[in-house]
């Protein structure tokens, strides 16, 4: 699985650094990390559908070159 074995270091708003892997959760919408690449983290977020349920929405977080 391409991107499934990668890890990333992510700094949270409090300045704490976390090591992130696939299947970890990230972000405000219960985002589950699906893959990590050199330039982005792919995840699936749960978004309320307005009628008491949830929809899955794919999303990506671009990673800055450091």
C-alpha positions as CSV (number, residue, x, y, z in Angstrom):
1,X,0.0,0.0,0.0
2,X,1.8,3.1,-1.2
3,X,1.9,5.7,1.5
4,X,0.6,3.4,4.2
5,X,4.0,2.7,5.9
6,X,5.2,6.3,6.0
7,X,5.2,8.5,9.1
8,X,5.0,12.3,9.5
9,X,5.8,14.7,12.3
10,X,3.0,17.2,12.9
11,X,3.1,20.2,15.3
12,X,-0.2,20.9,17.0
13,X,-1.4,24.4,17.9
14,X,0.2,24.1,21.3
15,X,3.6,23.5,19.7
16,X,3.7,19.7,20.6
17,X,5.1,17.5,17.9
18,X,3.2,14.2,17.2
19,X,4.3,11.3,15.1
20,X,1.5,10.4,12.7
21,X,0.9,7.1,10.9
22,X,-1.9,5.7,8.7
23,X,-5.1,5.0,10.8
24,X,-4.2,7.8,13.3
25,X,-6.8,10.5,13.8
26,X,-6.0,14.2,12.9
27,X,-7.9,17.4,12.7
28,X,-11.3,18.8,13.8
29,X,-13.6,16.5,11.8
30,X,-12.5,13.1,13.1
31,X,-10.1,12.8,10.2
32,X,-8.6,9.3,9.9
33,X,-5.2,9.3,8.1
34,X,-5.3,6.9,5.1
35,X,-1.8,7.6,3.7
36,X,1.3,9.8,4.1
37,X,3.4,11.0,1.2
38,X,6.4,13.3,1.0
39,X,4.2,16.2,0.0
40,X,0.8,15.5,1.7
41,X,-1.2,13.6,4.3
42,X,-4.4,12.0,2.9
43,X,-7.3,11.5,5.2
44,X,-11.0,10.8,5.4
45,X,-13.1,13.2,7.5
46,X,-16.6,12.6,8.9
47,X,-18.9,15.5,8.1
48,X,-22.4,15.8,9.6
49,X,-25.0,15.4,6.8
50,X,-27.6,17.6,8.5
51,X,-30.1,14.8,9.2
52,X,-28.4,13.0,12.1
53,X,-25.9,11.0,10.1
54,X,-22.4,11.4,8.8
55,X,-20.7,11.5,5.3
56,X,-17.1,10.5,4.6
57,X,-15.2,13.2,2.8
58,X,-11.6,12.6,1.4
59,X,-9.2,15.4,2.2
60,X,-5.5,16.2,2.0
61,X,-3.1,18.3,4.0
62,X,-0.2,19.7,2.1
63,X,3.2,19.4,3.8
64,X,5.6,22.3,3.6
65,X,9.3,21.7,2.7
66,X,11.4,22.2,5.8
